[in-house]
């Protein structure tokens, strides 16, 4: 048995960070060091995100294919690029994933913490 929070940490957040790292690098021209500061992770972690080594490709694809999540990803990335807080966008993405049934196979037997 897993808790929803474990799914969030192991599957959803790495996918979100991978997408945001890609967009910060490609769309904003930020270096790995800048991205690391903006996402509050290490530079080696950013390197792994950019090389696709830290996130499940299928989950990344599912997130970017959902128009609502894609908009939230753009908003969060824009805020990160301006050194603004983007935590509300992350919370909205997680809620959207759960409420729309995206990754329902992962959440099916998960225990809710709150």
N, C-alpha and C positions, 0 to 999 in steps of 0.2 A: 504494500500500500504506500502511496505517495500522497503528500499534501500538495494542494494547489501552489503553495509558495515554492515548493521544490521544482515544479514544472516551470514556474515563472523564472527562477534563477537558472535552471539548467537548459531551458529551451527557448523561452520567449525573449528574455533580456539579451542573450547573446545574438539572436537574430536581429533585434532592434539595433543593437550597437554595431553590428556588421553593416547594416543598411546605412545607418547614420555616418559611420566612418567612410564608407564608399562615397556618399554624397558630399560630405565635407571635403574629401580629397578631390573628387572629380568636379563638383559644381562650384566649390569655393576656393579650390587650390591650396587648401591647408596642408601643412606638413604633418608627419606622424606625431611629432612633438606637440604641435598645436591641437591636433585631434585628441591626443591623450589628455591634455589639460581640460579641453572642453567636455569630454565624456567622463573625466575623472577615473581614468584607467592608466595603465603603464604604456609606454611607447612600444615595448615588445608585444603587448596585447593588441595594440592597434595594428601592428605589422601582421599578426595572425588573423585579425578580422579582415584586413585588406586582401590577404591571400586565401581567404575562405576556410581557414583552419579552426575557427572557434564557433561556428554556427552551422546548424543543419540547413543545407541548401533547400530542402523541401519546405521547411518552415519559413525561410527567408522568402521563397517564391510565394507562398500562401499569403504572407503579410503584404507584399507589394502588389499582389493581384487584387486585394480588397481596396476599393476606391476610398472608403472612409479611413482606413488605416493609412493608406498612402498619403492622404492629406495631412493626417496627424504626424506622419513621419517627416513630411516637408516642413510643417510648422515647428516641430521639435528641432530639426536640423538647422533651420533658420535662426531659431533662438540660441542654439548652441554656438553657431557661428558668430553671434553677437555677444557671447558670454552672458546670456540671460538664462534664467531658470526655465527648464522644460519638463519639470516633473509632472505637471498636470497633463501634458500630452502623453507621457508614458503611462500614467494611470488610465487615461481614456483609451489608449491602445489595448491595455490589458483587459479592461472591461469589455471593449468591443470584441476582442478575441473570444472571451468567455461567453458573452451574450449572443453572439452570432453563431456560436458553435464551431468556430474555427479551432482546429486541433481538438475536436471533441473526443477523438480516440485517446488523447492524452488525459483529458479531464474526466473521462467516463467513470473511473474508479477512484478518483482523487478525493481526498477529504478536504473540505473547506475549513480554513482556519478562522475566518471571520465572516 
